[in-house]
């Protein structure tokens, strides 16, 4: 099986593409890993914000309410960031 480098032209040396494919996969894995670490850090920031800035105004024993507020904040951030990245990707594709 030949790897096509240009339309209609199969590559004579498909093994030369392997290092590039490995590096691309490693880049994807590294980016995902760092993204996960960043998400965990933001998770802690948001939890601390809800605990120190919102929870004091709620009645005692309202753990479920603060968790719901936390979930809403995280969801809003996720939707906003995803939307902005999608807009950026579309703009770069043009």
Order of alpha helices (4+ residues) and beta strands (2+ residues): beta-beta-alpha-alpha
